[in-house]
Amino acid sequence: MIRPVAVIGAGPYGLSTAAHLRARGIPVRVFGSTMVSWREKMPAGMLLKSTPVASNIDAPQPGHGLVDFCADTGITRYESDWDLIPVEDFAAYGQWFADRLLPDLEAVRVVSVERAPGSAPGFTLKLDSGETFDARAVVVATGLSGLARMPRELEPLADTGLVSHASHHRDLTRFAGQDVVVVGAGQSALENAVLMAEAGARVRIIARRRGAVAFGDAPDRQPRLTPVTPFGNAWSLYAFSYHATHFRHLPAPARHYLVRRVLGPLGAWWLRDRFTGSVQVTDGRRPVRARVEDGRPVLTLSGGGPSSRLAADHVMAATGYRMDATSLDFLGHGLRAALSTTRGAPVLDAGYGSSVPGLYFTGLPAAASFGPVMRFVVGTEYASPRLAHSVAKLER
């Protein structure tokens, strides 16, 4: 009996990878709740920052793009750079993709992955259903799960219920009538702030850098005479989008810097008008201390002076995500110990394979090796065929 390849995760990267593996005739079992982060951890009313052309889940055969989903289901056709995609429609697109290409997807959780006993390469997986089975290879495509970054300055509030990460909320109307401080200046921070303000909250953004709150250019204001990419027009974006393999050869400090800064904190062009006048901004400051006074969180900000103390009803950390292989607790201790990492991220070869033969990573965990394109859905077009090709060679 041929052992299958196990794909852990049923978001865009897991679905795309599994579709490419199956198209090569490789037995695949896919585990997870389809598009769970998009359905349960992103706020209702959120719009995707990415354009329609950058929002396709890559498949090995035509007919499975976002525009095909729109045509098949009869919903609004998303195809222009001016079209804004609600998160609910994108989650439905992912479910449609799975129903068509991976109808046997298993909505169960992988409890543990260990090396298979004996001399043969492979892995033994245990599911929360109680089943145990062997796999020839394992692909980790768990997305943002377990990687939310909480600044250590806010940790004193951790057990109070007065602080949360932006990924913890689906319904932001719960903050109506409250004073909310949002720490961060990226799209997540700005859009969460706007949605809370529109729900009746009083919201203030705290941004570390002065002038950090900024918004991108509308489609008709993109630079001319530069390459067109899914992220905008620029030579650097072209390189990161279409030549990600070369990113692996940069020195590690440069790679981590570029992943953090390229396509970094910047609000979408369409958010500017909704933000201006609705959300207050304190920039050039950062929290250096947090405590509870009279049942409310109080932040001490850098810079001193009379405005260095800020009280609220709730603090939201929209501070992004940080890859840390040690947080992938379903991987056995021996596997995690054998992983070569750089600042917590697995070091990957050109086929997305790790230092553990047969163990692959895609999506955000691959960003430290392949660049910022791995943080976005459009990266499936680059990653999935290469990973599937690498697994196919392993299967020979």
PyMOL commands that set and color helices and strands:
alter all, ss='L'
color gray80, all
select helices_A, chain A and resi 12-23+36-40+52-54+66-73+87-101+152-157+166-168+172-175+187-198+219-221+235-242+244-247+252-261+269-275+325-327+333-338+364-370+372-375+377-395
alter helices_A, ss='H'
color red, helices_A
select strands_A, chain A and resi 5-8+28-31+110-115+123-127+132-135+137-140+163-165+179-183+202-207+228-229+232-233+280-283+287-293+296-301+309-311+314-317+341-342+345-346+359-361
alter strands_A, ss='S'
color yellow, strands_A
deselect
rebuild
show_as cartoon
